[in-house]
Amino acid sequence: MADSIQFSLTGLEELLGKLDEVSYDMKRKGGRFALRKAAQVIRDAAKQNAKRLDDPETGRQIAANIVERWNGRLFKATGNLGFRVGVQHGAVMPEGGNPDTGMNGPTPHWRLLELGTEKMRAQPFMRPAMEQNISAATDTFVREYDKALDRAIKRAKKKATAGG
């Protein structure tokens, strides 16, 4: 007959505290922050590309309408983090035209420039921004997320020592 072996684990509360804090940080705080920073790299490149196409004689500027936005629908559906980089105001002008000709006025013609038409060649500015800056965006995400993860571990240690 085999002898029984008994043991006890000590310090498990601290480990569980660290894991909880890191898990929360991964989905909510640090992960979202790092991903936003990466999306801003793409956004800035798209703005630079759009400035080449903007007509200085008109008030409307495509570059002024390029933004990064949190993708809440993706997060709610799958739990994955996501940001979208795009041009604000949609692609269709309201009937009767739009009286807003200011700097942030709608620029629905951006799609015609990006994709081209049968009578006009494409002058893409969004796609090249992504293609040419994917490694910079990835590096930014890794660097910022690493910092956030270190902060989360530091907070978890502090929380575990204060609680135990």
N, C-alpha and C positions, 0 to 999 in steps of 0.2 A: 504494500500500500504506500502511495506517495505521501510525503509530508506536505502539509499545507504551507503556503507562502503568503505572508501578509506584508503589505506595504502601504504607505500613505503618500499622497502628493501634496507638497506644500508649494505655495506661490502660484497656484492655478488661478486664483482670483485676479492677480496682476496680468497674467497672460490673457485671460478672457476679457479683461478691461481693455487691453491693447487691441485685441482683435475686433471688439465692438467699435472702438473709436476709429480704427483704420477702415473698417467696412463702411461706416457712415461717411467718412471723409471721401472714400473712393467714389461713392455715388452722388454725394451732395455738394460738399464744399470744395475740396481741392481739385477733384476731377473736373468739375464744371468750370472752375476758375482757369485751370490749365487749358482746357479745350477752348474757352473764350479767347485766351491769348493766342492760341494757334489760329483761330478763325480770324482774328484781327490782322494777322500777317497776310492772309489771303485777301481780306478786305482792302488793306492798304495798297497792295499790288494792283487790285482791280481798279481802285480809284486813280492810281497813277496811269494805268492803261487808258482809262476813260477820259482823262484830261486831254489826251492826244486827239480824241474824237470830238470833244465838246466844241461847239461853235461859240467863240468869244463874243459875237455880236448879239446873241440871244441871252435872255436872262436864265433860261433853264439849263441846268448842268446835270448830266448823268452822274458825274463823279460825286456830286453832293447828295445823291440819292442812294448810293451804295452803302449798305449796312450789314451788320451781322446780327442775327436774332436767335434766341433760344428756341429749340424745337420741342415745345412742350407736348405736342401730339406724339412724337416718337417716344419720348420719355414715359408718357402715360401708357402707351400701348405695349412697349417692350421693356421699359426700365433702362434702356440705353441712353447715354448722353448724346446730345447732338446740337449743333448750331448750323444755321443756314446763312449763306452769304448771298445777297442778291440786291436787286434794284427795287426800291420802294414804289408804291402807287400803282402797281399792276401794269397791265399792258393795253388797256382800253380807255380811251377818252370818253367822258360822259357826253350824251347827246347835246348838241348845241355848242360843243367845244368847252374848253376850260379857261376861265378868265385868269387863272393863276399863272402868271408868266414870270414870277419871281425865281430866285435862285433854287429853291427847293420845290419848284413846280413839277408836276408830273412829267415824266419823260418816257412815254410809251414807245417812242421810236427806237429805244435801246435794243429791242429784240430784232428789229430790222437790220440794225448795224451788226449785231452779234451773229445772226444767222444768215443774213443776206436775203435777197429776193431773186426772182428770175431776171430782173433788170439791173440788179446791183450786187456786186460781189460782197461777200461777208468780210467784215472787219472785226473779228472777235477781240474782245478785251477781257471777258470773264473767264473763259476757258484757259487762255494762256496764263492768267494770274494763278490759277490752280495748278496747272501743269508745271510751271516754272518755279513755284514756291512750295511744292509739296514737301521737299526735304527740310526747308527752313521751318515750315509749320510743324512738322513732326519733331524736329529738334526742339522747338519752342515748347511743345506739349511735354516732351520727356523732361526737359529741364525744369519747367514750372511744376509738373506733377511730382518730380523727385523732391523739390523743396516742400511742397504741400504734404507729401508723405512723411518727410522728416518732422515737420511741425505736428502732424497727427500723432506720430509715435511719441514725441516729446510731451504732448498733452495727455496721452494715454498713461505714460509713466507718472506724470504729475497727479493725474486723477487716481491711479491705483495706489500710490503712496499716501495720498491724502485720505482715501477711503479705507485703507487697511492698516 
